[in-house]
Amino acid sequence: MATTVEYEMVYDAPAESVAAMLSDPAFREEVCQEMRAISHEVHIDGDASGKKVRIEMVQPTEGVPAVAAKIVGSTTEIVQEEVWSSPTDGKITVTIPGKPGEMSGTATLVEADGVTREQVRMDIKVKIPLVAGKIEGVLAKVLRSALKAEERVGRKYLAG
């Protein structure tokens, strides 16, 4: 069983501009900073028409419930990989190296009247008997927080 998170980010910009933003390492680095990453590395191969994105970051785990803190420790490494086969369709995988869980899903850009909606759908799966559901819930909360941070940074980026 997995937990599914669906989230939509809305940008007052055409899909072409949002795709270019998602291809900009400076944007991705600013998102990591907004997420309070202790350290991060961003690698992007390709451009808005098709790209591979790899983000490695270390984040503090303060404030996570005790059940999750025992498993992840005081910090956790996160590896986010995206493969965009077109400017508007991407597949996303998020792993926590050495930990029994992952997130995978899609991101889709949909434009209407100059406004672009980035629709993200992720399935979260943790392979720990008895506490998997609780930890998936924690990861879902963290994922929503990360997507909100990305949307905040994206709106500033596109407005400037």
C-alpha positions in Angstrom: 0.0 0.0 0.0 1.2 3.5 -0.8 0.2 7.1 0.1 -0.6 9.3 -2.8 0.0 13.1 -2.8 -1.5 15.3 -5.5 -0.5 19.0 -5.5 -0.9 21.8 -8.0 1.3 24.8 -8.3 -0.1 27.8 -10.2 2.1 30.3 -12.1 1.1 33.5 -14.0 3.3 32.6 -16.9 3.1 30.5 -20.1 4.2 26.8 -19.9 7.3 27.7 -22.0 8.5 30.1 -19.2 7.8 27.5 -16.5 9.7 24.8 -18.4 12.6 27.2 -18.7 12.5 28.0 -15.0 12.5 24.3 -14.1 15.6 23.9 -16.3 17.5 26.7 -14.5 20.0 25.5 -11.9 19.8 28.8 -10.1 16.1 28.3 -9.6 16.6 24.8 -8.3 19.3 26.0 -5.9 17.1 28.7 -4.6 14.4 26.1 -3.9 16.9 24.1 -1.9 17.8 27.2 0.1 14.0 27.9 0.7 13.7 24.3 2.0 16.5 25.0 4.5 18.8 22.4 3.0 22.0 22.1 4.9 23.8 21.3 1.7 22.8 20.6 -1.9 24.0 19.9 -5.4 22.0 20.5 -8.6 22.8 18.9 -11.9 20.7 19.5 -15.0 21.4 18.0 -18.4 19.4 19.3 -21.3 17.0 22.3 -21.5 13.3 23.2 -21.4 12.6 20.8 -24.4 13.8 17.8 -22.5 16.0 17.4 -19.5 17.4 15.2 -16.7 17.5 16.8 -13.3 19.3 15.4 -10.2 19.2 17.2 -6.9 21.1 15.9 -3.9 20.4 17.6 -0.6 20.8 17.1 3.1 18.0 18.4 5.3 17.5 18.6 9.0 14.8 16.4 10.5 13.9 18.5 13.5 10.2 18.5 14.2 9.5 15.1 12.6 7.6 12.7 14.8 9.7 10.4 17.0 8.7 7.3 15.0 10.3 8.8 11.9 13.3 10.5 13.7 14.4 7.1 15.0 14.7 5.9 11.4 16.1 8.9 9.6 18.3 10.5 12.4 19.0 14.3 12.9 19.6 14.9 9.2 18.6 13.0 6.0 20.0 12.8 2.5 17.4 13.2 -0.3 18.0 12.4 -4.0 15.5 13.8 -6.4 15.7 12.7 -10.0 13.5 14.0 -12.8 13.3 13.0 -16.5 11.3 15.4 -18.6 10.6 13.8 -22.0 9.1 17.1 -23.2 8.7 20.6 -21.9 5.4 19.6 -20.2 5.8 16.0 -19.0 8.2 14.7 -16.4 8.7 11.6 -14.2 10.0 12.2 -10.7 11.7 9.8 -8.3 12.8 10.8 -4.8 14.9 8.4 -2.7 16.5 8.5 0.7 19.7 6.5 0.3 20.0 3.8 2.8 16.4 4.1 4.0 13.5 1.9 3.1 11.3 4.3 1.3 10.8 6.2 -1.9 8.5 8.5 -3.8 7.7 8.3 -7.5 5.3 10.0 -9.8 4.8 12.7 -12.4 4.8 16.4 -13.0 2.7 17.9 -15.8 2.5 21.5 -17.0 -0.9 22.6 -18.3 -1.3 26.1 -19.7 -4.6 28.0 -20.1 -4.9 31.7 -20.9 -1.3 32.4 -20.0 -1.5 30.7 -16.6 0.4 27.4 -16.1 -0.6 24.8 -13.6 2.2 22.3 -12.6 0.3 19.2 -11.5 2.4 16.8 -9.3 1.2 13.4 -8.4 3.5 11.3 -6.2 3.1 7.8 -4.6 5.0 7.4 -1.3 6.0 3.9 -0.3 7.8 2.9 2.9 8.8 -0.7 3.5 8.7 -1.0 7.3 6.1 -3.2 8.9 3.7 -1.7 11.4 4.9 2.0 11.0 4.9 2.4 7.2 1.6 4.3 7.1 2.7 6.7 9.8 6.0 7.4 8.1 4.3 7.8 4.7 2.1 10.4 6.4 5.2 12.2 7.6 6.8 12.1 4.2 3.5 13.3 2.5 3.6 16.4 4.8 7.3 17.0 4.0 6.5 16.6 0.3 3.7 19.2 0.4 5.9 21.6 2.3 8.6 21.2 -0.3 6.2 21.8 -3.2 4.8 24.9 -1.4 8.4 26.2 -1.1 9.0 25.5 -4.8 5.9 27.4 -5.7 6.8 30.4 -3.6 10.3 30.6 -5.2 8.8 30.0 -8.7 6.3 32.8 -8.4 9.1 35.2 -7.4 11.4 33.9 -10.1 8.7 34.3 -12.8 7.7 37.8 -11.6 11.2 39.1 -11.6 
